[in-house]
Amino acid sequence: MRYKLIVFDLDGTLLRGDGKISSQTVEYINKLKNNNIDVIIATGRSYYHAKKLIKPLKQDMIVLSNNGSIARYTSDDKVIFANYLEKNKALNIIKEAKSKDFAPIIHVDKFNKGYDIIIEEEYHSLNYNGYVSNKDGRYKTVRFDKDNLSKILAVCFTGDFFELETFRNEINKKYPESYNSFTSKNLRVKGLLEFLDLKGCKWEGVERYAKSKEIKIEEIISVGDDNNDIELLKKSGIGIAMKNGTNEIKLVADIVAGNDNNDDGAVHELKKILSLEND
């Protein structure tokens, strides 16, 4: 089998614990490109932060950010496609969340305006569990209402994983077939619950790109570590879960890496599968 597309998650996969990509991984990804193998980054992060983090790769590529809700090409930052969450659906979640004292964090497509997140409380509020940073000022504080909500990519909440999962199940039961949602836990925050448009998922974006390039599903390899990568790994030709991945993702993976993200686990596994020139 000749594999034509490799999809990498960022946090816990390409990124080490220090938030950087190792020189060995950078070298290997550049080698993939030189062997005419496409590479996509699929991350829960915003496009702004993802682009900064992959700068060491020094190559133009597609980034599926906000868990596949929006795709941009790094050469010009233009939107390739986006799956925005309808305003009324977002307002339903916000209303339900506030009744349970959850504090919404809303990811929006405002890259060109200098921010990616809108919140109602101060960024350092304990309700955000350190999720919102003032380091680069990529957030805006507003009151959530129908007049200032637009181009919504995701409505998020941080907190205890099991409390968030309970809330997620309640919402999905009350509003069936309205959202794509998942709760991640392999992060610096305790747990992260995200509600997106039904088409807002990593696999949806990957499949869309693959079809445009006439790449078959069985020719795709995906690598990830958290629950937001589950569908991606399940549906790819080969799904690789990182050694440091969650138990849930390891259960659906075809391969569980023998090394973690601090020891180039993704590269070690890909070298076993792919035969590259000058490898």
Secondary structure, 3 states (H helix, E strand, C coil): CCCCEEEECCECCCECCCCCECHHHHHHHHHHHHCCCEEEEECCCCHHHHHHHCHHHCCCCEEEEHHHCEEEECCCCCEEEECCECHHHHHHHHHHHHCCCCCCEEEECCHHHCCCEEECCCCCCHHHCCCCCCCCCCEEECCCCCCCCCCEEEEEEECCHHHHHHHHHHHHHHCCCCCEEEEECCCCCCCEEEEECCCCCHHHHHHHHHHHCCCCHHHEEEEECCHHHHHHHHHCCEEEECCCCCHHHHHHCCEECCCCHHHCHHHHHHHHHCCCCCC
